[in-house]
Amino acid sequence: MVDLLNLQKFFIERHLREGGIAVDFTMGNGHDTEFLCKRVGDSGRVYAFDIQKNAYLATEARLTEHNLIDRCTLILDSHSNAERYITGEINAGVFNLGWLPGSGNKALTTKRETTLPAVRFSVSHLSQDGILLIAVYPGHEEGKAEGEEIAAYLSSLDRRVYCVSRFQILNSPTSPYFMITEKKEELS
Ligand SMILES: C[S@@+](CC[C@H](N)C(=O)[O-])C[C@H]1O[C@@H](n2cnc3c(N)ncnc32)[C@H](O)[C@@H]1O
C-alpha cells in the first residue's frame, strides 16, 4: 500500500544532503523539523516557523531531547514573513498544512492569504535541484480551497525551470495529498 509519509521522505532525501539549508514552514509538533535536522547534519541549518507558542515549545523540547537544537532556528512568526529571516537559497522546504495535531484549536489552521505568499517565497528561493513539498488536507473547507489555489499557482510555473507533481489516493479524495516542486539544474 502507498504510504504517503514515507513517500514524502523518499523525495526529500533525494534533494537534501549534509550541509543543506531546509525550512519547515509549519513546525507543529516538530516531526518534520526533526527529520530535516537529522538530514542536514551538523554543518547544515534548518529554519522552522509556527505562529503558536505551543508548537514552538513542543518542537524545542523534541529537538533538545534528540540533541538537534543547535542545527535549528525556531521562529515564532508567520511563514508569510519568511523574507525577514531567510535571505539565501533553500535546498528543501516543507509545508504540512492544517492545524496543530492534538491542540483542539482548529481556528488556527493555515490559511490561503498567508500560505500563498509563503509558497511563492519558497519557490523563488529554491536552489538548483531544490525541492518544495506541500502536504494538503482537503477534508475541511479551507484545506480544500488552499490546495486548489496552491495547485493553480504551481501549475503556472515554467516547466523549463520547475517540475511540479502531485501524489494523491484517487479513490479517497478527502484524504491528504502532497505536491512537490523540484527546481531543475541548469544545463551548462
Ligand atoms: C499540520 S500542523 C504541522 C505539523 C508538523 N509539521 C509536525 O511535524 O508536527 C500545521 C501547523 O501550521 C501552523 N500554522 C498555521 N498558520 C501558520 C502561519 N501563518 N505560519 C506558520 N505556521 C502556521 C499551525 O499552528 C500548526 O502548528
The ligand as an ORCA input file, in Angstrom:
! r2SCAN-3c Opt
* xyz 0 1
  C      -0.409     20.173     10.482
  S       0.474     21.206     11.582
  C       2.161     20.862     11.162
  C       2.672     19.519     11.619
  C       4.157     19.492     11.793
  N       4.879     19.694     10.563
  C       4.663     18.285     12.554
  O       5.610     17.622     12.078
  O       4.156     18.034     13.645
  C       0.254     22.824     10.910
  C       0.899     23.917     11.730
  O       0.871     25.118     10.953
  C       0.818     26.182     11.863
  N       0.451     27.438     11.198
  C      -0.777     27.937     10.912
  N      -0.683     29.125     10.296
  C       0.662     29.397     10.191
  C       1.403     30.503      9.670
  N       0.799     31.543      9.095
  N       2.751     30.458      9.745
  C       3.390     29.400     10.319
  N       2.733     28.322     10.824
  C       1.384     28.329     10.774
  C      -0.201     25.721     12.896
  O      -0.067     26.472     14.083
  C       0.171     24.238     13.038
  O       1.032     24.028     14.120
*
